[in-house]
Amino acid sequence: AFDKTVAKDKSLAVGFFQRGFVHVQLEMYEEALSDYHLAFSHLRQNPFIDYKQLGLRHILYAWEVLYSTAAAQCRLQQWQEARATLEKAVVWRPEGRTAILDLALERVQDHLFLEPMQVPPGEFFRPRKKEVEQLDSKDFLGKPKVISSIIPNDEYIGFEPLRPQKQGFYEPRADALR
């Protein structure tokens, strides 16, 4: 399902983030690391993305993505890279709230695995009702119409720019008026 989601929206950071979590659960650590890198790059240097407008009551923070990246690096025995990633996460974490990252740095120092973060269980994309109601198909072009010329001698069929007018050509004949 996450593969289909990120295929439809290549810049959905939370989709890559969640797929990375699933890859960790499936012990596909290289894929998880790749997904976390993609999720962080799709944050586009923003500290967070609020997905409430799309119907997901979750805010994806850059430090959470970096923390999960470090968790995947720990599973791959990349301890130095995990430490560097966590130090980068400290920069992205709001001031005065680095306790979880300090604990994570200690765990990496002791070569202990980290558990990746995820969107809280039970949170799903639920678009607002008014947005779903207007998903009915709409006919923007309207019904096709046959348009005929009111000019009696006009035999042209198709579209073209304005033609130069001929004298007397566009005059209706007397028998055409009947």
Order of alpha helices (4+ residues) and beta strands (2+ residues): alpha-alpha-alpha-beta-beta-alpha-alpha-alpha-alpha
